[in-house]
Amino acid sequence: MIRNVGTIDRLVRAVAGLAILSLVLVGPQTLWGLLGLVPLLTAVVGWCPPYAMLGINTCRSSAEA
């Protein structure tokens, strides 16, 4: 898999994923908060399947790949 998620995109995804994941512990306390694992996982891996299907690449250069 070639990375297609840039640094800023990864940071935003990680913060959003942690915020959504925190809903499991606070807020409505439902398992829907586990959906936060999706952006968190794509931030850690650096690859997003929908980006790959749509041909989107937010990496600045091939050095991030």
TORKOL-4160 file (C-alpha; in steps of 0.2 Angstrom, whole numbers, padded with zeros to 4 digits, m for minus):
65
<pt num="1" X="0000" Y="0000" Z="0000"/>
<pt num="2" X="0007" Y="0017" Z="m0005"/>
<pt num="3" X="0003" Y="0031" Z="0008"/>
<pt num="4" X="m0010" Y="0043" Z="0001"/>
<pt num="5" X="m0014" Y="0053" Z="0017"/>
<pt num="6" X="m0002" Y="0068" Z="0021"/>
<pt num="7" X="0004" Y="0074" Z="0037"/>
<pt num="8" X="m0009" Y="0087" Z="0041"/>
<pt num="9" X="m0023" Y="0075" Z="0035"/>
<pt num="10" X="m0016" Y="0062" Z="0047"/>
<pt num="11" X="m0016" Y="0074" Z="0062"/>
<pt num="12" X="m0034" Y="0079" Z="0058"/>
<pt num="13" X="m0039" Y="0061" Z="0057"/>
<pt num="14" X="m0030" Y="0056" Z="0073"/>
<pt num="15" X="m0038" Y="0070" Z="0083"/>
<pt num="16" X="m0056" Y="0067" Z="0076"/>
<pt num="17" X="m0054" Y="0048" Z="0079"/>
<pt num="18" X="m0049" Y="0051" Z="0097"/>
<pt num="19" X="m0063" Y="0063" Z="0099"/>
<pt num="20" X="m0076" Y="0051" Z="0092"/>
<pt num="21" X="m0068" Y="0036" Z="0102"/>
<pt num="22" X="m0070" Y="0046" Z="0118"/>
<pt num="23" X="m0089" Y="0045" Z="0116"/>
<pt num="24" X="m0088" Y="0027" Z="0122"/>
<pt num="25" X="m0082" Y="0033" Z="0139"/>
<pt num="26" X="m0091" Y="0050" Z="0140"/>
<pt num="27" X="m0106" Y="0057" Z="0132"/>
<pt num="28" X="m0120" Y="0045" Z="0126"/>
<pt num="29" X="m0109" Y="0030" Z="0130"/>
<pt num="30" X="m0114" Y="0020" Z="0115"/>
<pt num="31" X="m0104" Y="0008" Z="0105"/>
<pt num="32" X="m0106" Y="0020" Z="0090"/>
<pt num="33" X="m0090" Y="0029" Z="0097"/>
<pt num="34" X="m0080" Y="0014" Z="0091"/>
<pt num="35" X="m0082" Y="0021" Z="0073"/>
<pt num="36" X="m0068" Y="0033" Z="0079"/>
<pt num="37" X="m0056" Y="0018" Z="0076"/>
<pt num="38" X="m0058" Y="0020" Z="0057"/>
<pt num="39" X="m0050" Y="0038" Z="0056"/>
<pt num="40" X="m0038" Y="0033" Z="0069"/>
<pt num="41" X="m0032" Y="0018" Z="0060"/>
<pt num="42" X="m0031" Y="0027" Z="0043"/>
<pt num="43" X="m0020" Y="0040" Z="0052"/>
<pt num="44" X="m0009" Y="0027" Z="0059"/>
<pt num="45" X="m0007" Y="0017" Z="0043"/>
<pt num="46" X="m0007" Y="0032" Z="0032"/>
<pt num="47" X="m0018" Y="0024" Z="0019"/>
<pt num="48" X="m0036" Y="0028" Z="0015"/>
<pt num="49" X="m0046" Y="0016" Z="0004"/>
<pt num="50" X="m0059" Y="0029" Z="m0002"/>
<pt num="51" X="m0044" Y="0040" Z="m0006"/>
<pt num="52" X="m0036" Y="0026" Z="m0016"/>
<pt num="53" X="m0052" Y="0023" Z="m0026"/>
<pt num="54" X="m0055" Y="0041" Z="m0030"/>
<pt num="55" X="m0037" Y="0044" Z="m0034"/>
<pt num="56" X="m0034" Y="0057" Z="m0020"/>
<pt num="57" X="m0017" Y="0059" Z="m0013"/>
<pt num="58" X="m0013" Y="0072" Z="0000"/>
<pt num="59" X="0005" Y="0067" Z="0002"/>
<pt num="60" X="0017" Y="0082" Z="m0003"/>
<pt num="61" X="0030" Y="0071" Z="m0010"/>
<pt num="62" X="0035" Y="0053" Z="m0013"/>
<pt num="63" X="0046" Y="0055" Z="0003"/>
<pt num="64" X="0031" Y="0052" Z="0013"/>
<pt num="65" X="0027" Y="0036" Z="0004"/>
